[in-house]
């Protein structure tokens, strides 16, 4: 995820930054030819029903404390947090669903501000962490001291309710214990003075800032280093916040707490995090579920408070999970040796992580992606220390975060799935053993093992090693082993990539594994010879929207991947028709989210010529594919299936456009995957392969003039396979 310079980011809930597709290949559009994909009422020629038994069926591989009289300020010695023992919450504690019946407020709960005026208002303030945070873009280990708290309970002008004093006291003690631990004993909080039952002109109907500004002014409190004003009122805040905070210089701040609840200790501790210069722990959210992204586009946004395994996320009952390693680094917490800096990643290196809420040195790892320059943090969350109640089930494992979220002072969680989660708390924030995180720039983080005491991770900047397969002779567009016959490339559920060679008689030869770890790819294509070396290649798009070229070995395998584009996640379909533009080089067709069809001509050297928009209105098509030249005129063609199951042929004109379409089939909506291998079997006509919902694979033989001669079942058990197109 590209860490924004977020000093101008608005903290108003989920942020969506519309951004274009980025460097590398730029899928921008231009006006051009517009072939309409609207179906005509032409007669069906063939139906995708099986007519024969399979030739072969390749099966996929798987306190009691002193109190003052009403309104009196009583200076006292600091009470050590470790000896404060009172009940966590009163009987009237409010549940989160009662406090937020319409969902969590999509607003900030903190403001960084400057000096205060006589009426308690700040002369300068912002809800954006980076703009006013004293830490800037990096913390310092030099911060040390005890923050002296003036603890105030307020009698509002329109309410007779009171605040339980012991709960207020305990929240400061709990906060101190937490932040002493996070700072290696350098930072703490203690009650230096108390004001019980302060009678204020503020009312329960006032806004949170009106209440706090009135109380601040009445008490004549002002900022100074290592001081804090903590005010409790007996009623909820009308905005629905569980608490609100203001801070000025990284060691001084104000906290307003509403009606006490089971959340009180967590929220006060959270607000002291703001006092210390931190903003919220957010998470990446993408409708596609991709774990990382280069830009906020195509359904990706930031979910404020989305990292619920961090104190700075959404509030919890009593629990105060450890702040993430990115916060640790940003704020200058701990001893300074807790995070191993691996620098710019190179090659393949393995590291051991230890429980982040523990005390070991080098227990987390941070590295910089060599392509994007972004920094990622890897930490192990297990039920240890402050994580005892939260690092369980899907939240136990390797957590991956970055600095920056909605602000520079935020953090950003990268979960195994970034799809929006229901409810308040994420249930799968951690990566489990056997899984692989891929940065949007193509560096892999493999989770080798996870236990309650350690985890092993491998950072690999070249996650797609070449495979070696016995040599053969040259062949066509999908002839990976160059034996003169087209082949199928397919990925199984374990991420292994297989090559299924065909024979001259249309049967399958012995399949060969040509790769592993390919489950990070959401599209795999067979473009023909895209690199210009005379050997068919593989193109693949990863979950971050990067496009990769895997040059073929000519012996059935592929060489190491080379990035040939970025920002492709916005494309809803990719097709490799062969030479569509007529310049002799293989090309790529791409459909954008708005239904536009775009031609990306290959330059014959593994790169691109000038792109062009060649159509619009294609969003109604449920499948796009190509078999190359299907109608026998020597020019590459395009197939499209609409929502009714009608199959249309759009003949290419050899110059990057289309001739009038025809309808060679109907009833194709039962098919779940297609491939256009070229001539399959003994004749020279291009054919079509299709898989039905039962996992059966069918061959539909072309007649060389734009129609089919019939269909036959040639395989079964293909349900778990992704078939390269």
C-alpha positions as CSV (number, residue, x, y, z in Angstrom):
1,X,0.0,0.0,0.0
2,X,1.5,3.3,-1.0
3,X,1.9,5.3,2.3
4,X,0.3,8.7,1.7
5,X,1.7,12.0,2.8
6,X,-1.5,12.4,4.7
7,X,-1.1,15.8,6.3
8,X,-4.1,16.8,4.2
9,X,-6.2,13.7,4.6
10,X,-9.6,14.3,6.1
11,X,-10.4,12.0,9.1
12,X,-14.1,11.5,8.3
13,X,-14.3,7.8,8.3
14,X,-13.5,5.8,5.2
15,X,-11.2,7.6,2.8
16,X,-11.5,6.9,-0.9
17,X,-8.9,8.5,-3.1
18,X,-9.7,8.1,-6.7
19,X,-6.5,7.6,-8.6
20,X,-5.6,6.6,-12.1
21,X,-3.6,3.5,-13.0
22,X,0.0,4.1,-12.4
23,X,3.5,3.7,-13.8
24,X,4.7,1.0,-16.1
25,X,1.9,0.4,-18.5
26,X,-0.8,3.0,-18.3
27,X,-4.3,1.7,-19.2
28,X,-5.6,5.2,-20.1
29,X,-8.1,5.4,-22.9
30,X,-8.6,7.3,-26.2
31,X,-11.7,7.6,-28.4
32,X,-11.8,5.1,-31.2
33,X,-13.9,2.4,-32.9
34,X,-17.0,1.3,-31.0
35,X,-18.2,-2.2,-31.8
36,X,-21.4,-2.7,-30.0
37,X,-21.7,-6.0,-28.0
38,X,-25.5,-6.0,-28.2
39,X,-26.8,-9.4,-29.3
40,X,-28.6,-9.9,-32.6
41,X,-31.2,-12.5,-33.1
42,X,-29.1,-14.8,-35.3
43,X,-29.8,-18.5,-35.1
44,X,-27.7,-20.7,-32.8
45,X,-25.3,-23.0,-34.6
46,X,-24.2,-25.1,-31.7
47,X,-25.0,-25.7,-28.1
48,X,-22.3,-26.5,-25.5
49,X,-23.6,-29.9,-24.7
50,X,-21.2,-32.8,-24.5
51,X,-21.6,-35.3,-27.3
52,X,-18.9,-37.8,-26.7
53,X,-17.1,-39.5,-23.8
54,X,-13.7,-38.0,-22.8
55,X,-10.6,-38.9,-24.6
56,X,-8.6,-38.4,-21.4
57,X,-9.4,-37.0,-17.9
58,X,-6.4,-35.2,-16.4
59,X,-7.1,-35.0,-12.6
60,X,-5.8,-31.9,-10.8
61,X,-3.2,-32.4,-7.9
62,X,-4.7,-30.7,-4.5
63,X,-7.5,3.5,44.8
64,X,-8.6,3.8,48.2
65,X,-7.6,7.3,47.4
66,X,-8.1,10.7,49.2
67,X,-11.0,12.7,47.9
68,X,-11.7,16.4,48.1
69,X,-14.9,18.3,48.9
70,X,-17.0,19.4,46.0
71,X,-15.2,21.5,43.5
72,X,-12.0,21.7,45.6
73,X,-8.6,21.1,44.0
74,X,-6.4,18.9,46.1
75,X,-2.8,18.4,45.2
76,X,-1.6,14.9,46.1
77,X,1.4,12.7,45.5
78,X,1.3,10.6,42.4
79,X,-0.3,7.2,43.0
80,X,1.8,4.5,41.3
81,X,-0.3,2.9,38.7
82,X,0.7,-0.6,39.8
83,X,-1.1,-0.3,43.2
84,X,-4.3,1.2,41.9
85,X,-6.9,-1.6,42.3
86,X,-10.6,-0.8,41.8
87,X,-13.4,-2.4,39.8
88,X,-13.1,-1.9,36.1
89,X,-16.6,-0.9,35.4
90,X,-19.9,0.1,37.3
91,X,-23.1,-1.9,37.0
92,X,-24.5,0.7,34.6
93,X,-21.8,0.1,32.0
94,X,-23.0,0.6,28.5
95,X,-22.6,-1.9,25.7
96,X,-21.1,-0.8,22.4
97,X,-24.3,-1.6,20.5
98,X,-26.3,0.6,23.0
99,X,-23.8,3.5,22.5
100,X,-23.7,3.1,18.7
101,X,-27.1,1.6,17.6
102,X,-26.5,3.0,14.1
103,X,-22.9,1.9,13.8
104,X,-19.6,3.4,14.9
105,X,-19.3,7.1,14.3
106,X,-17.4,7.8,11.1
107,X,-15.5,10.8,12.6
108,X,-12.2,11.5,14.4
109,X,-12.0,11.3,18.1
110,X,-8.8,13.4,18.5
111,X,-7.4,16.8,17.7
112,X,-3.8,18.0,17.7
113,X,-3.8,21.7,18.7
114,X,-1.7,24.7,19.6
115,X,-1.9,27.2,22.5
116,X,-5.2,27.7,24.3
117,X,-7.2,31.0,24.4
118,X,-8.8,32.2,27.7
119,X,-12.1,30.5,26.7
120,X,-10.4,27.1,26.4
121,X,-10.3,27.0,22.6
122,X,-7.2,26.3,20.6
123,X,-5.7,29.1,18.5
124,X,-4.7,26.4,16.0
125,X,-5.9,22.8,15.7
126,X,-6.3,20.0,13.3
127,X,-7.7,16.5,13.3
128,X,-4.8,15.5,11.0
129,X,-2.1,13.7,12.9
130,X,0.9,14.6,10.8
131,X,0.2,18.4,10.7
132,X,0.5,19.0,14.5
133,X,2.1,15.9,15.9
134,X,5.4,16.8,17.5
135,X,6.9,13.5,16.3
136,X,6.8,14.4,12.6
137,X,7.9,11.5,10.6
138,X,9.8,9.7,13.4
139,X,9.8,9.5,17.1
140,X,12.6,9.9,19.6
141,X,13.8,7.7,22.5
142,X,14.6,10.9,24.5
143,X,11.0,11.4,25.6
144,X,10.9,10.5,29.3
145,X,8.8,11.7,32.2
146,X,5.7,11.2,34.3
147,X,2.6,13.0,32.9
148,X,0.9,14.8,35.8
149,X,-2.8,14.5,35.5
150,X,-5.4,16.9,36.8
151,X,-8.4,14.5,37.2
152,X,-11.8,16.1,37.1
153,X,-15.3,14.8,37.5
154,X,-18.0,17.3,36.3
155,X,-21.6,18.0,37.5
156,X,-23.2,19.3,34.3
157,X,-25.7,22.2,34.6
158,X,-28.6,20.1,33.3
159,X,-27.8,16.7,34.9
160,X,-27.9,15.4,38.5
161,X,-25.9,12.3,37.6
162,X,-22.4,11.8,39.0
163,X,-19.2,10.0,37.9
164,X,-17.9,7.0,39.8
165,X,-14.6,8.4,41.1
166,X,-12.8,5.1,41.6
167,X,-13.4,4.2,37.9
168,X,-11.9,7.6,36.9
169,X,-8.9,7.0,39.1
170,X,-8.4,3.4,37.8
171,X,-8.3,4.5,34.2
172,X,-5.3,6.7,34.8
173,X,-3.5,3.8,36.6
174,X,-4.3,1.3,33.8
175,X,-3.0,3.9,31.2
176,X,0.2,4.4,33.1
177,X,0.9,0.7,33.4
178,X,0.4,0.3,29.6
179,X,2.5,3.2,28.5
180,X,5.3,2.4,30.9
181,X,5.5,-0.9,29.3
182,X,5.4,0.5,25.7
183,X,8.1,3.0,26.5
184,X,10.5,0.8,28.5
185,X,9.6,2.7,31.7
186,X,10.3,6.2,30.3
187,X,6.7,7.4,30.1
188,X,3.9,7.2,32.8
189,X,0.8,9.0,34.1
190,X,-0.1,9.8,37.6
191,X,-2.9,11.9,39.3
192,X,-1.2,15.1,40.6
193,X,-4.5,16.8,41.6
194,X,-8.2,16.0,41.7
195,X,-11.3,18.1,41.2
196,X,-14.3,16.2,42.3
197,X,-17.9,17.1,41.2
198,X,-16.9,20.4,39.5
199,X,-20.0,22.4,38.8
200,X,-19.8,23.5,35.3
201,X,-21.9,25.7,33.0
202,X,-21.6,23.0,30.4
203,X,-24.7,21.0,29.5
204,X,-25.2,17.5,28.2
205,X,-26.7,19.0,25.1
206,X,-23.4,20.8,24.3
207,X,-21.0,19.4,21.8
208,X,-17.9,17.6,23.0
209,X,-15.7,20.6,22.2
210,X,-18.0,23.1,23.9
211,X,-18.1,21.0,27.1
212,X,-14.3,20.6,27.1
213,X,-13.6,24.2,26.3
214,X,-15.9,25.4,29.1
215,X,-14.4,23.2,31.7
216,X,-10.9,24.0,30.6
217,X,-11.6,27.7,30.8
218,X,-13.4,27.4,34.2
219,X,-10.3,25.5,35.6
220,X,-7.9,27.9,33.9
221,X,-5.9,24.9,32.7
222,X,-3.3,25.3,29.9
223,X,-0.8,23.1,28.2
224,X,2.7,22.5,29.6
225,X,5.1,19.6,29.0
226,X,4.2,16.4,30.8
227,X,0.8,17.6,32.0
228,X,-2.7,16.4,31.1
229,X,-6.3,17.4,31.9
230,X,-8.7,14.4,32.1
231,X,-12.3,15.3,32.5
232,X,-15.2,12.9,33.1
233,X,-18.8,13.8,32.7
234,X,-21.7,11.5,33.7
235,X,-23.7,11.5,30.5
236,X,-22.9,10.3,26.9
237,X,-21.5,12.7,24.4
238,X,-24.3,13.6,21.9
239,X,-22.0,12.8,19.0
240,X,-21.7,9.2,20.3
241,X,-18.0,9.2,21.0
242,X,-16.6,6.9,23.6
243,X,-14.0,9.6,24.4
244,X,-12.3,12.6,22.8
245,X,-8.8,13.9,23.1
246,X,-6.7,16.9,22.3
247,X,-2.9,17.1,22.4
248,X,-0.2,19.7,21.7
249,X,3.4,18.7,22.0
250,X,3.7,14.9,22.4
251,X,3.7,15.0,26.2
252,X,0.6,17.1,27.1
253,X,-3.0,16.9,26.3
254,X,-6.7,17.0,27.3
255,X,-9.1,14.0,27.5
256,X,-12.9,14.2,27.7
257,X,-14.6,11.0,28.9
258,X,-18.4,10.5,28.8
259,X,-20.6,8.1,30.8
260,X,-18.3,5.4,32.2
261,X,-18.6,2.0,30.6
262,X,-16.7,-1.3,30.1
263,X,-14.7,0.6,27.5
264,X,-13.5,3.4,29.8
265,X,-10.0,2.0,30.7
266,X,-9.3,1.1,27.1
267,X,-10.5,4.5,25.8
268,X,-8.5,6.5,28.3
269,X,-5.4,4.5,27.5
270,X,-6.1,5.0,23.7
271,X,-6.5,8.8,24.3
272,X,-3.2,8.9,26.0
273,X,-1.8,7.4,22.9
274,X,-3.0,10.5,21.1
275,X,-1.4,12.7,23.8
276,X,1.8,10.9,22.9
277,X,1.5,11.8,19.2
278,X,-0.2,8.8,17.6
279,X,-3.3,8.7,15.5
280,X,-5.4,5.6,14.7
281,X,-4.6,2.1,13.5
282,X,-6.4,1.8,10.2
283,X,-6.7,-1.0,7.7
284,X,-6.7,-1.4,3.9
285,X,-10.1,-2.2,2.6
286,X,-10.7,-3.4,-1.0
287,X,-13.7,-4.9,-2.5
288,X,-11.5,-7.4,-4.4
289,X,-9.8,-8.5,-1.1
290,X,-6.3,-7.8,-2.4
291,X,-3.9,-7.5,0.6
292,X,-1.9,-4.5,-0.8
293,X,-2.4,-1.8,-3.4
294,X,-0.3,0.8,-5.2
295,X,-3.0,3.4,-5.1
296,X,-6.5,4.1,-3.9
297,X,-8.5,3.1,-6.9
298,X,-10.7,0.3,-8.1
299,X,-12.6,-0.2,-4.9
300,X,-9.7,0.3,-2.4
301,X,-10.0,2.7,0.5
302,X,-8.8,3.1,4.1
303,X,-11.0,1.8,7.0
304,X,-10.5,4.1,10.0
305,X,-10.0,2.2,13.2
306,X,-9.8,-0.9,11.0
307,X,-6.9,-2.6,12.8
308,X,-8.8,-3.9,15.8
309,X,-5.7,-5.8,17.2
310,X,-4.1,-2.5,18.1
311,X,-4.9,-0.2,21.0
312,X,-5.3,2.7,18.6
313,X,-8.1,0.9,16.8
314,X,-11.7,0.6,17.7
315,X,-12.4,0.4,21.5
316,X,-12.6,-2.9,23.4
317,X,-13.9,-4.0,26.8
318,X,-11.0,-3.7,29.2
319,X,-8.4,-5.2,26.7
320,X,-5.5,-2.9,25.7
321,X,-3.6,-4.8,22.9
322,X,0.0,-3.7,22.1
323,X,0.5,-0.9,19.6
324,X,1.9,-2.1,16.3
325,X,5.6,-2.0,15.4
326,X,5.1,0.8,12.9
327,X,3.7,3.0,15.8
328,X,6.6,1.8,17.9
329,X,9.1,3.0,15.3
330,X,7.2,6.2,14.5
331,X,6.8,7.2,18.2
332,X,10.2,6.2,19.4
333,X,8.9,3.7,22.0
334,X,10.6,0.8,23.7
335,X,14.4,0.4,24.0
336,X,15.2,0.9,20.3
337,X,16.3,-2.7,19.6
338,X,12.9,-4.4,19.3
339,X,12.7,-4.1,15.5
340,X,15.3,-5.6,13.2
341,X,15.8,-3.4,10.2
342,X,16.5,-5.6,7.2
343,X,16.9,-2.6,4.9
344,X,16.2,-2.9,1.2
345,X,15.2,-6.5,0.5
346,X,17.2,-8.5,-1.9
347,X,17.2,-12.1,-2.9
348,X,15.6,-14.5,-0.5
349,X,16.2,-14.3,3.3
350,X,14.6,-15.9,6.2
351,X,13.9,-14.3,9.6
352,X,12.6,-15.4,13.0
353,X,9.9,-13.4,14.7
354,X,9.1,-13.5,18.4
355,X,5.9,-12.5,20.2
356,X,5.5,-8.7,19.7
357,X,3.9,-8.2,23.1
358,X,6.9,-9.9,24.7
359,X,10.3,-8.4,25.5
360,X,12.8,-10.0,23.1
361,X,15.1,-7.8,21.0
362,X,14.8,-8.1,17.3
363,X,11.4,-9.6,17.7
364,X,9.9,-7.8,14.7
365,X,11.3,-7.2,11.2
366,X,10.9,-4.2,8.9
367,X,12.1,-4.2,5.3
368,X,11.9,-1.8,2.3
369,X,10.5,-3.1,-1.0
370,X,13.2,-2.7,-3.6
371,X,10.8,-1.7,-6.4
372,X,8.3,0.6,-4.6
373,X,10.5,1.9,-1.8
374,X,7.8,1.3,0.7
375,X,8.5,-0.1,4.2
376,X,6.7,-3.0,5.7
377,X,6.7,-4.3,9.3
378,X,6.3,-8.0,10.2
379,X,5.4,-8.9,13.8
380,X,4.2,-12.0,15.6
381,X,0.9,-11.7,17.5
382,X,0.4,-14.4,20.0
383,X,-1.6,-14.5,23.3
384,X,1.3,-13.0,25.4
385,X,1.2,-9.9,27.7
386,X,-1.1,-7.2,26.5
387,X,-2.1,-9.4,23.5
388,X,-3.4,-12.2,25.8
389,X,-7.0,-11.6,25.1
390,X,-6.8,-10.5,21.5
391,X,-4.2,-12.6,19.6
392,X,-6.3,-15.7,19.3
393,X,-7.8,-17.6,16.4
394,X,-7.4,-15.7,13.1
395,X,-5.7,-12.8,15.0
396,X,-2.9,-15.1,16.1
397,X,-0.1,-15.2,13.6
398,X,2.1,-12.8,11.6
399,X,0.7,-9.3,11.4
400,X,1.8,-7.0,8.5
401,X,1.6,-3.2,8.9
402,X,2.9,0.0,7.4
403,X,3.3,3.5,8.8
404,X,0.6,5.8,7.5
405,X,-3.1,5.3,7.1
406,X,-5.5,8.2,7.1
407,X,-2.6,10.4,8.5
408,X,1.2,10.1,8.7
409,X,0.8,9.4,12.4
410,X,-1.5,6.5,11.7
411,X,-0.7,2.8,11.0
412,X,-2.1,0.6,8.2
413,X,-2.9,-3.0,8.6
414,X,-2.6,-5.3,5.6
415,X,-4.7,-8.4,6.2
416,X,-4.9,-11.7,4.3
417,X,-8.2,-10.4,2.9
418,X,-9.0,-6.7,2.7
419,X,-12.6,-7.3,1.9
420,X,-14.9,-5.3,4.1
421,X,-15.6,-7.2,7.3
422,X,-18.9,-7.1,9.2
423,X,-19.3,-5.9,12.8
424,X,-16.8,-3.9,14.8
425,X,-13.9,-6.3,15.1
426,X,-11.8,-8.0,12.4
427,X,-11.5,-11.7,13.0
428,X,-8.6,-12.5,10.6
429,X,-5.9,-9.8,10.9
430,X,-2.9,-12.2,10.9
431,X,-1.2,-14.3,8.3
432,X,-1.1,-18.0,9.0
433,X,1.6,-20.6,8.3
434,X,1.7,-21.6,4.6
435,X,0.3,-18.3,3.3
436,X,2.2,-15.7,1.2
437,X,1.8,-12.0,1.3
438,X,2.7,-10.2,-1.8
439,X,3.5,-6.5,-1.9
440,X,1.9,-4.6,-4.7
441,X,5.4,-4.3,-6.3
442,X,6.0,-8.1,-6.3
443,X,8.1,-8.9,-3.2
444,X,6.8,-12.0,-1.4
445,X,6.6,-12.6,2.3
446,X,6.2,-16.3,3.0
447,X,4.9,-17.4,6.4
448,X,6.9,-20.6,6.9
449,X,5.7,-21.5,10.4
450,X,3.8,-20.0,13.4
451,X,3.8,-21.0,17.0
452,X,3.1,-19.2,20.3
453,X,6.8,-18.6,20.8
454,X,8.1,-17.8,17.3
455,X,7.4,-17.6,13.6
456,X,9.6,-18.0,10.6
457,X,9.2,-15.8,7.5
458,X,11.0,-15.5,4.2
459,X,11.2,-12.3,2.3
460,X,11.8,-13.1,-1.4
461,X,12.2,-10.4,-4.1
462,X,12.1,-13.0,-6.9
463,X,9.2,-15.3,-5.9
464,X,8.8,-16.9,-9.3
465,X,11.9,-19.1,-10.0
466,X,12.2,-20.6,-13.4
467,X,11.4,-24.3,-14.0
468,X,13.3,-26.7,-16.3
469,X,11.5,-29.1,-18.5
470,X,13.0,-31.5,-21.1
471,X,13.5,-29.9,-24.5
472,X,11.3,-30.2,-27.6
473,X,10.7,-28.5,-31.0
474,X,9.1,-25.3,-31.9
475,X,5.3,-24.7,-32.2
476,X,2.4,-22.2,-32.1
477,X,0.8,-19.5,-29.8
478,X,0.1,-21.9,-26.9
479,X,2.7,-24.5,-27.7
480,X,4.7,-24.2,-24.5
481,X,6.9,-27.2,-25.2
482,X,7.3,-26.5,-28.9
483,X,6.2,-30.0,-30.0
484,X,3.9,-28.5,-32.7
485,X,0.8,-29.0,-30.6
486,X,-1.1,-26.5,-28.4
487,X,-1.0,-26.9,-24.7
488,X,-3.1,-26.0,-21.6
489,X,-1.6,-24.1,-18.6
490,X,-3.6,-24.4,-15.4
491,X,-3.1,-23.5,-11.7
492,X,-4.4,-25.8,-8.9
493,X,-5.8,-24.7,-5.5
494,X,-2.4,-25.1,-3.9
495,X,-0.9,-22.5,-6.3
496,X,1.0,-24.9,-8.4
497,X,1.2,-24.2,-12.1
498,X,0.9,-27.1,-14.5
499,X,1.4,-27.5,-18.2
500,X,-0.9,-30.1,-19.9
501,X,0.6,-30.9,-23.4
502,X,-1.7,-32.1,-26.1
503,X,-0.9,-34.6,-28.9
504,X,-1.5,-34.5,-32.6
505,X,-4.5,-36.7,-32.1
506,X,-6.1,-34.3,-29.5
507,X,-5.4,-36.3,-26.4
508,X,-3.3,-35.2,-23.4
509,X,0.3,-36.1,-22.8
510,X,1.9,-36.3,-19.4
511,X,1.3,-33.1,-17.4
512,X,4.3,-31.2,-15.9
513,X,4.5,-28.9,-12.9
514,X,6.1,-25.6,-14.1
515,X,5.7,-23.4,-11.0
516,X,4.5,-22.9,-7.5
517,X,3.2,-20.0,-5.4
518,X,0.9,-18.8,-8.3
519,X,-2.1,-18.3,-6.0
520,X,-1.2,-14.6,-5.7
521,X,-2.1,-14.2,-9.4
522,X,-5.7,-13.5,-10.3
523,X,-5.3,-13.7,-14.0
524,X,-2.9,-15.9,-16.1
525,X,-2.7,-15.6,-19.9
526,X,-1.0,-17.3,-22.8
527,X,-0.1,-14.4,-25.2
528,X,2.3,-16.3,-27.6
529,X,5.8,-15.0,-28.1
530,X,5.5,-11.7,-26.3
531,X,9.3,-11.3,-25.5
532,X,10.4,-11.7,-29.2
533,X,12.6,-14.7,-28.7
534,X,10.5,-17.1,-30.7
535,X,9.1,-19.0,-27.7
536,X,5.6,-18.7,-26.2
537,X,5.4,-16.9,-22.9
538,X,3.0,-16.4,-19.9
539,X,1.5,-13.1,-18.8
540,X,0.0,-12.8,-15.3
541,X,-1.6,-10.1,-13.2
542,X,-1.1,-10.3,-9.4
543,X,-3.5,-9.2,-6.7
544,X,-1.8,-5.8,-6.4
545,X,-2.5,-5.0,-10.1
546,X,1.0,-5.6,-11.4
547,X,1.5,-7.3,-14.7
548,X,4.3,-9.8,-15.1
549,X,5.9,-11.4,-18.1
550,X,7.3,-15.0,-17.7
551,X,9.3,-15.7,-20.8
552,X,9.0,-19.3,-21.9
553,X,11.9,-21.7,-21.9
554,X,10.8,-23.5,-25.0
555,X,10.8,-26.7,-23.0
556,X,7.5,-26.2,-21.3
557,X,8.6,-24.0,-18.4
558,X,9.0,-20.3,-17.7
559,X,11.9,-18.1,-16.7
560,X,11.8,-15.6,-13.8
561,X,9.1,-13.0,-14.0
562,X,9.7,-9.4,-15.2
563,X,7.3,-6.6,-14.4
564,X,5.8,-5.1,-17.5
565,X,3.0,-3.0,-16.0
566,X,1.3,-1.7,-12.9
567,X,-2.2,-0.4,-12.1
568,X,-4.0,-3.2,-13.9
569,X,-6.4,-4.1,-11.1
570,X,-9.1,-1.8,-12.6
571,X,-9.3,-4.1,-15.6
572,X,-12.2,-6.6,-15.4
573,X,-11.0,-8.8,-18.3
574,X,-7.8,-9.4,-20.1
575,X,-7.5,-11.3,-23.4
576,X,-4.5,-12.3,-25.5
577,X,-5.7,-12.6,-29.1
578,X,-2.3,-12.9,-30.7
579,X,-1.6,-10.2,-33.3
580,X,-4.7,-8.0,-33.3
581,X,-3.2,-4.8,-34.6
582,X,-1.6,-6.4,-37.7
583,X,2.0,-5.4,-36.9
584,X,3.2,-9.0,-36.4
585,X,3.5,-8.9,-32.7
586,X,1.2,-10.4,-30.0
587,X,-1.1,-7.8,-28.3
588,X,-3.4,-7.6,-25.3
589,X,-7.0,-6.5,-25.0
590,X,-8.3,-5.2,-21.7
591,X,-11.8,-4.2,-20.5
592,X,-12.0,-1.4,-18.0
593,X,-14.5,-1.1,-15.2
594,X,-16.7,1.3,-17.3
595,X,-17.0,-1.3,-20.1
596,X,-14.4,0.3,-22.4
597,X,-12.3,-2.1,-24.5
598,X,-8.7,-1.2,-25.0
599,X,-5.9,-2.4,-27.2
600,X,-2.4,-2.6,-25.8
601,X,-0.2,-3.5,-28.8
602,X,3.0,-5.5,-28.0
603,X,6.2,-4.1,-29.4
604,X,7.7,-7.6,-30.0
605,X,10.4,-7.0,-27.3
606,X,8.3,-7.6,-24.1
607,X,7.0,-4.1,-24.0
608,X,4.2,-2.0,-25.4
609,X,3.3,0.3,-28.3
610,X,0.7,3.1,-28.2
611,X,-2.5,2.0,-26.6
612,X,-6.0,2.8,-28.0
613,X,-9.6,2.5,-27.0
614,X,-11.4,0.3,-29.5
615,X,-14.8,0.0,-28.0
616,X,-17.3,0.7,-25.3
617,X,-20.4,-1.0,-23.8
618,X,-18.7,-4.3,-23.1
619,X,-19.5,-4.5,-19.4
620,X,-22.6,-6.6,-20.2
621,X,-20.4,-9.4,-21.5
622,X,-19.8,-12.2,-18.9
623,X,-16.8,-13.7,-20.7
624,X,-14.2,-12.5,-23.2
625,X,-11.8,-14.8,-24.9
626,X,-9.9,-15.5,-28.1
627,X,-8.8,-18.5,-30.1
628,X,-6.7,-16.4,-32.5
629,X,-8.0,-16.6,-36.0
630,X,-11.3,-18.5,-35.7
631,X,-13.0,-17.6,-39.0
632,X,-10.0,-18.5,-41.2
633,X,-9.3,-15.1,-42.7
634,X,-5.8,-14.8,-41.2
635,X,-6.8,-12.2,-38.6
636,X,-7.2,-12.6,-34.9
637,X,-10.8,-12.6,-33.6
638,X,-12.6,-12.1,-30.2
639,X,-15.4,-14.2,-28.6
640,X,-17.8,-12.7,-26.1
641,X,-20.6,-14.3,-24.1
642,X,-23.5,-12.1,-22.8
643,X,-25.6,-12.6,-19.7
644,X,-28.2,-14.7,-21.6
645,X,-25.5,-17.2,-22.6
646,X,-25.3,-16.2,-26.2
647,X,-21.8,-16.6,-27.7
648,X,-20.7,-13.9,-30.3
649,X,-17.8,-13.8,-32.6
650,X,-16.2,-10.4,-33.3
651,X,-13.9,-10.9,-36.3
652,X,-10.8,-8.7,-36.2
653,X,-10.1,-6.5,-39.2
654,X,-6.3,-6.9,-38.9
655,X,-5.9,-3.3,-38.0
656,X,-7.0,-3.2,-34.4
657,X,-10.7,-3.1,-35.1
658,X,-13.7,-5.3,-35.7
659,X,-15.8,-6.5,-38.6
660,X,-19.6,-7.2,-38.1
661,X,-20.2,-9.9,-35.4
662,X,-21.9,-13.2,-35.8
663,X,-23.5,-15.5,-33.2
664,X,-22.1,-19.1,-33.4
665,X,-23.7,-20.3,-30.2
666,X,-26.2,-20.0,-27.4
667,X,-26.8,-21.6,-24.0
668,X,-23.2,-21.1,-22.9
669,X,-24.0,-19.6,-19.4
670,X,-23.3,-23.0,-17.8
671,X,-19.6,-22.7,-18.7
672,X,-17.3,-21.5,-16.0
673,X,-14.0,-21.2,-17.8
674,X,-12.7,-21.0,-21.4
675,X,-9.4,-21.4,-23.3
676,X,-8.5,-20.7,-26.9
677,X,-5.6,-23.0,-27.6
678,X,-5.6,-22.8,-31.4
679,X,-6.0,-25.9,-33.5
680,X,-6.5,-28.9,-31.1
681,X,-6.0,-32.2,-32.8
682,X,-5.3,-33.2,-36.3
683,X,-6.8,-30.3,-38.3
684,X,-5.6,-26.7,-38.8
685,X,-8.8,-24.9,-37.6
686,X,-8.8,-23.0,-34.3
687,X,-10.9,-24.6,-31.6
688,X,-12.4,-23.6,-28.2
689,X,-12.1,-25.3,-24.8
690,X,-14.8,-24.8,-22.2
691,X,-15.4,-26.2,-18.6
692,X,-18.8,-26.6,-17.2
693,X,-19.9,-26.3,-13.5
694,X,-19.3,-30.0,-13.0
695,X,-15.7,-29.6,-13.8
696,X,-16.0,-31.4,-17.2
697,X,-13.8,-30.1,-20.0
698,X,-15.2,-29.9,-23.5
699,X,-13.5,-29.4,-26.9
700,X,-15.6,-27.4,-29.4
701,X,-14.0,-27.8,-32.8
702,X,-14.0,-24.9,-35.2
703,X,-14.9,-25.3,-38.9
704,X,-12.4,-22.7,-40.1
705,X,-15.1,-20.3,-41.2
706,X,-16.5,-18.9,-37.9
707,X,-18.7,-21.8,-36.6
708,X,-18.4,-25.1,-34.7
709,X,-18.7,-28.6,-36.0
710,X,-19.6,-30.1,-32.6
711,X,-18.4,-30.6,-29.1
712,X,-16.9,-33.5,-27.1
713,X,-15.9,-34.1,-23.5
714,X,-12.1,-34.5,-23.2
715,X,-11.6,-34.3,-19.4
716,X,-13.1,-34.2,-16.0
717,X,-12.1,-33.0,-12.5
718,X,-11.1,-29.5,-13.6
719,X,-13.3,-27.7,-11.0
720,X,-10.4,-26.8,-8.8
721,X,-8.3,-25.5,-11.6
722,X,-7.7,-21.9,-12.9
723,X,-7.3,-22.4,-16.7
724,X,-5.0,-19.9,-18.4
725,X,-6.7,-18.1,-21.2
